[in-house]
Amino acid sequence: MTRLALLSASDKTGIVDLAKVLVSDFDFDIISSGGTARTLTEAGIPVTKVSDYTGFPEILGGRVKTLQPRIHGGILARTDNLDDQKDLADNDIRPIDLVVVNLYPFEQTVANPDTILSEAIEKIDIGGPTMLRSAAKNHAYLTVLCDPTQYEGYLNELRANNGQPSLEFRASCARQVFWHTATYDQAIATYLTEQAEGATSERFALSGSQKQTLRYGENPHQPAVWYQTGGRPSGWAAAAQLQGKDLSYNNLVDLEAARRIIAEFPTENGPAAAVLKHTNPCGVAIGESMASTYKRAFEADNVSAFGGIVALNQEIDGDTAEALTQTFLECVVAPGCAPAAREILGKKKNLRVLVLPDLLSGPSQTIRAIAGGFLTQTADDFKEDVAQWKLVTERQPNAAELTEMLFAWRVAKHVKSNAIVVTNAGTTVGIGAGQMNRVGAAKIALEQAAEKALGATLASDGFFPFDDSVRTAAAAGIKAIVQPGGSIRDQESIQAADELGVIMAFTGTRHFLH
């Protein structure tokens, strides 16, 4: 008996080849709507328009085509149910054996910043999701395909099973449909919420498509998967990996931490380099040339830098590439890589080299799972304005000192709390990260800085509850301190700074990183 397939594809990739095989090898009749029908007709494939099959024309400029009982009766009929069979016969409805639908490109449309609301609304598919969900619900009796990548697998199922796909395959396709429509609806809801100024939602949805299965998570006993969000690859999913082994879970976590730090230093402001280990920076520097800047960031803590992650805010040139190959590194990311640099880096076969042109763009929210739910917050992308800082001590900074204080503060923002960062001449010289008390963090950072603390700047991600850290810093040679302020004992810290001739600024903003 001739079977019936319904094909309605916004993305025409592979649809002609699929239809040809259905007709020639498996004796299918095809019904189709709109552009898909035209595409198949132009390819010489026999096709019946949906409007001819239903006896009802497409109306409302194509908004209503498939929302019709003859279509949905054929999709939802249970072929082993006598009542369903009678309804089909009484209404001259053929059961549909295959539904192939993909949806209007809503996500791709709203990804264009020039898209206006009325244009986005017209890309909200109604008939498509309805057919997909109907077919997925009834997958015990038919097959539904929502992505061109499924076509070859479906044809292979037909060939292997005497023209009848297995229930396991049909169930797998149904699951993919429900994930697909859920993601589609989530994208629409998110977009419409964003369009309404000041609107908030009582619900939060996150969806993604699997990019790849990772070897494992943080540890070998933890399975892990990398998902990408959005209809188009963006961020790390869009980065070009020029060489090296596949990225691991820990690589990706570290790379994102590196991206956040280097995003503090736009390309046009001059070279910047960051070396990270376990999401904390072990060296950050700004300078005149990319090669010399990287070398200073590396030498800031060359012991910790071994096996680290490097982020650069400018293209990798030959000199920088030579410097990068002098030690073992896991990953290097930059907005570009010159041909000469690629040749040099190619000698380190296991070094992962990535090009991410837009290092500045990151997620607008952060998400963290907790038992029974999850937490969201806006990303800490606050832009510092030193004009808003309070210079609270008798000794005031000159322009160069204020620039150094801003550099130290930007780095401290990306160090795990409690965080203390010591910098000198645009380079970190001591970092105390993730300590349970601020005194301990200061001790670690100052001991690491040693003699380089003389004339240096110290940044603290939180306020000083006592004046002890100020006195410890001054004793080590620190000449300027930047901190949020806000302690009930701020005046004690100010008095100690004045007594010791130390500059102090209160930013009014803290940057805890848990």
N, C-alpha and C positions, 0 to 999 in steps of 0.2 A: 504494500500500500504506500502511495506517495505521502511523504511526511511534509509538514509545514514549518518553515523557519521565518521568524520575524527579525529583520535586520534594520536597525535605526541607529546609526553611528555618527556622532559629531566628529570624532577622529576617524578619518577614512583609512588610516594605515592598515593594510592587509585585508580590507573588507572585500575587495574584488577577488583576490586569490582564494579567500575562504568561500565566497559564493560560487566560484567556478567549480571547486571540488565538491561542494554540497550538491550541486545540480548534476555534474557529470558522473560522479562516483557513488553517490548515495541517494539519488532519486528524490531530492527535496524540491518542493515548490517554495518560492520566496515571495513574501510580501514585505513592502518597505515604504517608508515615507520620505517626503521632501527631498533633500539633497542626496540621501543615500540611494533613493530610487533612481535619480538622474545619473548618479555615478555608475550604478550597475547597468542601466540601459545603455549608456555610452560605451560600456565595455562589452556590449553584446550579450549580456546575461538576461535571460527571461525573468521578469519581475512584475508583480502586480502591486499597484499603488494601494496603500492602506485605504484611501478614500474610495477606490473602486471596490475593494473587498468588503468594506463596511456599508457601502451605499450611502455614505454621508461625507460631504466635502470637508476639507480642511477649512477652518474658520478662524476669525480673529487674528488674521495675519500669521497663521500657523501655530498660534498658541494652543489650539485644540485640534489634535490629529488622531491620537491613539486612545483618548479617554472615552472609550466606547465599549458596550457590552460584548460585541462580537470579537473584540481583541481580548478583553480581560476574561471573558468566558472561556476562550480558547487557552489562555494561560493558566487559569485557576482550576480547570476541570480535572477531576480525579477519574482517570480512565478505567478504573476498576469499580467505580461507584455507579450503580444502575440509575439512580436518580439524576446524577450528573450527566450520564450518557443520554437520558431522555431529554433533559434540558438542551443539550447540544443539538440533538436531532430536531426537536420542535422549533428551534430558532436558527437552523441552518448554520451552525457554528462548527468549524473544524478545530480539533485539538491542536495546539501548537507544541511542537517537539523541541524547538530551539529558539531562545530569545537572545539576541545579541544587541546590546545597548551600551553606549557610553555617553556621558552627559555633557551638556554645554560647558565650555571651559570657564567656569566662574572664577576659580582661584587665579588662573592666568590673566583674566580680565582685570580683576581688582589689584593685581600686582603692579599694573601700570598706574603710576601716580596721577596721570592725567584723566583717568576714568572718572566720570561723574556718576552720581547715584542712579539716575534713570538708566544709564547704560548698564550698570551692574545688575539692576533689577531684571532687565531683559535677558540676562544670562543665568537666571535662576530657572533651572529645568524642573518642570512639573510632571509631564507625561513620562519622561525617562525614569526617574526614581520610582514612579508608581509601577511601571512595568517591571523594573528590576526587582522590587520588593515582592511583587506578586509572584514572579517566577521563582525567586529564591525561596519563598514560603512553600511553593509547590514543587520543590526540587526532587521529590520522590517520583515525579512523573515527567519531568522535562529537564533540560539543561539551560543554564543562564550564564552568559559570558559578558563581562563588563570591561575587559581590557584586551587590546590587540595581542598582548603577549600570551593570552590563553588560547588563541586560535589553533596553533599547531598542536598543542597538547590535546585539544578536543578532537581534532582530526585523527590523531594517533589513537585516541580511545575508540573512535569509531572503527578504525582499521583492526584494532586488537580484539574487539569484542563483538564482531559481527554486526556492526552498525549501531550498537547500543552502549553508550558510556556507562561505566560502573556507577553504582550508587555512591561509592566513596568519592569518585571524581565529582559527581554532581553536588554532593554535600560540601566538598571543598570549594567549589565555585560559588555556592550559596553563601558560605561564610565570607568569602571575599566581597560579595555584593553588599552584605550588611555592613561590613567595615567601610566599604566605598561610600555608601549612602550616608553612613554616620559621619564620616569625614567631610563629605560634601555639605551636609546640613550644619556641621560645626563651623565650617568656613563662612557660610552665609550668616549664621547667628553672630559670629565674632565680628564680621565686617559691619553688619547693621548696628551692632552695639557701638563700635568705634565711630560710626558716622553720627551718632546722636551725642551731641556735646554734653559732657557731664553724666552720661548714662552709665549705670553700673548694672551688673547682672548677678542674680543670685546663684547662677550656675557657672562653672568653669570647665571647659572641655579641652583636652589636649589629644591630638592624634598625629600619627606619622606613618610613613611607609618604610618598611625594612630596607635599609641600604646594604647592610651586610651583617652576618653573624661573626662576632669577634671570638678569638681563640678562648678567652675567658675574661672575667671581670678584674677586680682589684687583685684577686688571688686565683690560683688555678682551679679551686673547687667551686668557683662562682660563674655560672653561665652568664653570657652577656650578649646583647644585640644592639646595633647602632641603627636608630631610626632617623629619618630626615622629615622635617615638617614642610608643609606647603606643596603646591603643585610643581614648582620648579626647584631644583637643587639650589641651595643658598648656604652661606657660611662655609663650614668645613666640608659639607657635602658637595660644594661647588669648587673646592680647592683642587688644584692640580698637583698630584704627587709625582714628582719628576723621577724619583728613584727610591730604593730602599724597600724594606719588608712592609707587610701590611701594618696599618696602624692598630695599636692595641687600645683597650679601654683606658689604661693609665696614660698612654700617649695623648689621647683625645682630651682627657681631663686636664692634663698639664698644658696642652696646646691652647685650650680655651683660656686658662689662667694667664698664659703668656700673651695671648691676643689682647686680653683686657688691660694688661699693663702697657703694652706697646701702643695701644690706642690712646693713651694719655699724651703721646708725643707725635702729632701729625707730621707727615713727611716734610711738608714745607717749612717746618720749624728747625730742620737740621737733623742729622743722624741721631738715632737712639737705638740702644741694644739692651736686651734683657736676657739673662740666663736664669732658668728656673730649675728647681728640683722639688718634686712632691707639692706642686702648686705654689710654693713660696719662692720669691726671687732670692737668688744667692748673689747676684750682681746686676746692677742697672747703671747705665751711663748715657750721657749725651755728649756730643762733641762736634768736631769739624769734618772728619772723614769717617766713612762707615767702618773701615778696617781698624783704625785706631780706637774708635768708640767701642767696637766689639772687644778688642783686646783689653781695654780698661774694665769693661763689664766682667770679662772672664777672670782677670787677675784680682778682682775684688774678693773672690773666694774660689780660687782655682781648685781647691780640694773638693768642695761641694759641687763644683761645676762638672766634674767628671761624670759622664753618663746623663747629662742634663738636657734641657730643652732650650733652644735659642730662638728668640724672636727679634727681627730687625724691622725697622720702619721704612727702609729704603731697599732698592734692588741690591742683590748680592753681586758685587764686582769681583774681579780676579783676585785682588789683594785680600779682600775679606774671605773669599773662598779658601785661599792658602792658609789663613789664620784658623779657619774653622776645621781644617783637616789635621791640625796639630794635636788634637786630643780626641778621646772617644765621646761622641755626643749621640743622643737618641734621635733627635729631630731638629730641623732648622726650618723656620717659616719666615717668609719675606714677601713683599708685594710683587717682586720680580726676581729674575735670575738671569744674568748676562750669559751669552754663549760660552765665553771664556771661563766663567765661574762653573758652569755645568760640566765642562770638561774636567776641571780640577776636582770638583766634588764627586765626579764619577769614579774616582779612584777609591772612594770609601763606599763600597757597594751596599753595606748595611745601613748607612746613614739615610734616614728618611728626610728628603728635601721637599718642601711644599711651597707652592706659590698661591697666596691668597691676596688678590689685588686689593680687596676692600677689608683691610684689617680693622677699620673703625666701626663697622656695623656689627652689632651684637644683639642678643635678645633684649626685649624691652622689659621682660619679667624673669625672675628666677623662681624655680619650683623645687620644693624639697618634700620627699615623702616622709610621713610619720605614721605611727600605728593608727589605723582607722581613717586615714585621710591624707591630706597634703597641705602645704603652706605655699602661698605665692606672695611675692613682693615685687615692686618695681625695681629695676636694676639700679645699682648705685652708679649712675652716670652723671652725678652732680658736677657741674662745671665751676671750678674754683675762680673766684674773683678776688685778688689780693686787695683790691680797693675796699672790700667789705670786711677785711680782717681788722681786728683791734690790736694796735701796737701798744702794749700795756706797760712797757718799761721805760725808764728814763733814757736808756740808750736806744736809739732808733736805727733801723737798718738802712744802708744805702741801697742803690738799685741792684748791685751785684749780689749783695747779701739777701735781698728779698727774692731774687731769682733763685738762689740756692735753696732758700726756705721753701719756695713753691715746689721745686724739684723733689726735695725730701718728703714733702707732704703728699705729693702725687704717688710716690713709691709706697709710702706707709699705708695708703689706702688699699693696697693689694697684698699686704702681709697679714697672715693670720693673727688675730687678737690673742693675747695682748701683744701689741707690736711696737717696737722701737726701731727707727731707722736712722743711721748716722751717715751723712754724706759730706764730701769735700771735693770742691772743684768739679761738680757735675758727675760724681761717681759715688756709688754706695761704698762705704768702707766698713760698715758694721750693721748687722741686722739681727734683732732678737725677735723671734716669731713664735706665736702660739703658746706663750707662757701663762701660767696660772696667776701670776702677779706681775705688775708693771715694773717693780723693782728688779725682779729676776730678768725680765726682758731687757731692761736698760743695762744690767750688768753684762749680759751676753754680748749685746751690741757694742758696748764700750771696750770690752776685753778684746773682741775681734778687731775693732778699729785700732787699738793700741796707740802708737805714736801718731797715727793719722787722724786721731780725734782732736789734735791740737789745731784750733782755729776752725773746727768743723761745725756742722749744723745737725741738730737732733730733732726728729719728728716723732710724735707719739700719737697713736690713733685714738687714744682716750685722754681725758684730763688727768692731771696729777692730784691725787687726794691729799698729798702732803708735800712738803718742800724737799724731802730727802732726795728725790730723783734729780731735782734741780741742782742741789749741792754736789751730788755724785757726778753729774754731767760736767759741771764747772770744774771740778777737781781733775777731770780727765782732759780738760782743754777745750770743751765745747764753748763756742762764742754766741750761738743763736739757737733758740728753741721755738718750735711751732707745735701747738697743741690746741684741742678744741676749746678749752676753758669750760667753765660751768660747775666747778666744784665749790662747795660752801667755804673751802679754804683757799680759793684762788689767790686771795690777797697775800697769804703766806708765801706762795710760790713767787708772786711778783716781787715781794720784799726781798726774798733770797736772791732773785735774779738781779735786782738793783744793787744789792750789797756786793754781789760778785761780778758786776759789770757785764752781765749776759743780756742779750737781746731776747725778748719773748713776744710772740704774737699769738693771739687767740683767734681761731678761724670761725668759731661759732657753729661748726659742723663737725660731727665725728664720723669715722669710717670703720666701725667694727666689721670684721670679717670672720664669721664663725665657721 
